[in-house]
Amino acid sequence: MEKKLPLFIVTGASGSGKSFVISELRRIMPEFDIFEYDNLIEFIGFDWEKMRNIWLRVARNIASSGRMTIICGTLMPWDLEECVDYHSFKHVYYLNLHCDDETRELRLRQRNWSEEMIQEHLSFAKWLIENADKAYKPPMPIVDTANHDVSEVAIQIKEWIQQYI
C-alpha cells in the first residue's frame, strides 16, 4: 500500500489574500504543487461539489507521484470529507488567512462587490476566527494578511506546513 501524504488547505473569507499569496508560495515552495481553487469556475461554473471533487482528485494523483499539494481557496472540512478522494490523504490541514474588516472591505470594494456580499464575507471571516479551534482538527492557525507583506505571509504558511511533513 502506498504511503498517504497530507493535503494542505489555505482558506479564508474572500479578500483575505489567498490568490495573492500563490505566486510567492510557488517561488519559495517549488517542491509543492499549489493551486487556486476558483480557477475552475470558468469551465464548470459554480458547481462547488464537483469542483471540490476535481481538486481532491488532482491532489490525489499528484500525491501518487510523491508530491504534496496546497489548495488556496475557501474550503470547509465537512464539505471535503464528502469527497470521493478525501480518505486518500493522511490528513487535511487548514490555515486561515485573515485581515481586519476595514482591509477586507477595501479589497472587496475594489472588486465592485455589493454591500450585501461584503457583509456576508465579513460575517464569514468572523465565524472562521471564532471556530478555528472548534471546527478544525488540529485547530486552524490564523495568519494576518493586513499587517504583513506577501513574502512574510508565504513564509508563515511554509513554516506551518513544515511542522506536518
Steps between C-alpha positions, in 0.01 A plus 500: 500500500625849412590743777231764536607864490332797666305763311526868593217752465563875525152633560336825605211726416513689173746787503741332740783457248476135398548567128758771562737271695510219243786637286721554804417154636596345167828690509600390851345151488581353157473148641122548536225526242295808590159579354238772516169330573288747300693445177244244381199733520528608137479135389247344737321799647406508865453125551693499827456126563645414160781751548596351840504150354710607202760673719525205738542264204776723363669509842464121536664446162783737592546315831535173311822643354627587850430876482275698730234754413386832642156620396425867560128550526203515729445138597323360802593169668149353487483566125838342426416198716220424251741482204575164343877539546500649850629180661794489258682747724676443829331815632361827366640807677348847488651845546286816503618818329333794669497878489317763699153609389617832357763334281254233383236761417752702299619193308145386421386851399790508253338192344168686480327265743153585626450620856308179575784277380757702694297463820460128436876453475568717804269268695661190355848630589382550857356148507833354383682676786244393759503137384867449417547277804152339495432399140856411400726219620768598576388856578539724198777760530433854384738713295443875480527629142423865580811567707751276319626518145448208265848354556446495878161332455652238271779429750243453777308255281820312419593475869152372582525228232850393603375388841289230330746360246 
